C-alpha cells in the first residue's frame, strides 16, 4: 500500500477517534494501513501513501449531517481515497467478507455520465465516514 515515490505530495489528515486500539484494528488490520509513529494520544497510518492521524478525542467523533448525491445520503464530513478499479473491487470484497456495515453499498454512481465512479461508504469504529472510490478513467476525476 505504501508508495515511496509520489506523483503528487502526500495528503495529511487528522481525525478524532474514541479508541486508539479500535483505530489500529480498523485502519491497520482491516484496511491494511501500515502504522507509523504514535503516542498514547495519537497514531499515524499510511493510508495508500497518504498520512492520516487518529487522535484520541471521543467528544469529537461521529458524523451528523448528510448531503444528497446521485440519490444517496452522503455524510458531509468524510475522507477517503481513489483506487484503481481492481483494487477497489478487492477491498469491497474484503470489507463484505469481514461483515462491514456499509452506509452506502458499493456501487457505480453517475453511470454513463462524466465522472462515472465506483463508490462505497462505511464508518470506522468511531463513526468517521470513509469513502473509497474508483474511476475506470482516472482523467475524469476532475472532469466537469
N, C-alpha and C positions, 0 to 999 in steps of 0.2 A: 504494500500500500504506500509506503513512503517513497518519495521521489527525492533524489539527491540533487538533481538539476531542475530548475523551474523555468518554464517558458515565460511565466509572469511571477511577480513576487507572491509568496505565500500570504494568505489572508490570516488574520488573527481575530479570534472571537472569544470573549469571556462570558460565562453564563452561570446562573445560580443552580445549585443542587441541594437536596435535603440530606444527602449521604454520599461521602466520597467512595465508600465501599460499593454502593449501588451504581455509582457512575463508572467505577472501574469494571464492574461486571458487565454493564451495558455497553459502554464505548470500547473497553478493552477486549472483553471476551466475545460478546455477541457481534459487535460491528468489526472487531479485529483491528482496532486502532492501537498502535504501539504507544506505550506510556513514556512520557518524558520526565522532566523534573516534577517534584511535588513537595508539599509540606503538609502539616496537619490541617491546613485551611484550603488547599487547592491542589489540583493535579492537571498537568499538561497531557494532551493526547495529540498524536499525529493523525489527523483526520484527512486521509487521502492527500498528504503533502501540505496540509494547512494546520496551523496551530490553534487548537481550541483548548480552553482552560475552564475546568469545572471548579467553581468557587463555592465553598460551603456557606450557603446563605438561604436557609429554609424559608424565611419570610418573603423572599423574592421569587419563589418558584411558581410555576404554573402558567398556562395561557388562559386568557379570559375572553378575547374578542375574535370574531371570525369575519371574513370578507368573502362575498360571492365571487367565485372564479369558475367560469365554464360549468356552472351547475353544482359546484362543490362549495362547502363552507370551510374555507381555508383559514387556519389560525393566522391572525395578523402577525404575531411575533413568532417567527420560526427561522431556522437556518438549515443549511444542507449543502449538498454537493451535486455536481452534474457529472455523471459517469458515462462511459461508453455503454451502448445497449447490452452487449453480452454480460458485462459486469453488473449492470442494473438488474437484469434477469436473474443472475446468480444470487445477488443479495436478496431480491424479492423472495426467491425460493427458500433461502436460508432463514429469513425472517418468518415466513409462513410455517416452516418446519419447526421453528422454535416457539410457535404459538403466539407470535406478536399480534396484538390487537391494533389494527390499522384504524386511524381516524378517517383516512381516505385510502381506500383499497388501491393496490397497484393497477393502473390503467393508462390508456393513452388519452391525452387531453388535446383539444383543438385539432381533431382528426381532419386531415385534408387541407388544413389552413397553414399559413405561415406560422412558424413557431410550434408545429405539432411536436408533442413531447410525451414521454412516459413519465409518470409521477407516482409517488406514494408518500403518505404522511403517517407518522406514528409518534407517540410520546415516549420520552425517556422516563425512567422511574420517578423523576422529579417534576414531571408534567411539562417539560420543554418540548415543543413541537419540532420535529425534524422532517425535512423533505429531502428525498433522494429523487433526482430526475435524470432523464437521458434524452438525447436528441439523436435521431438517425442521421441528421445533417447538422453537425456542430456549427456550421456557418449561419444557421438560423437562430442561434442563441440570443442575439440582439436584434434580429430582424423585426421590422415594423409591418 
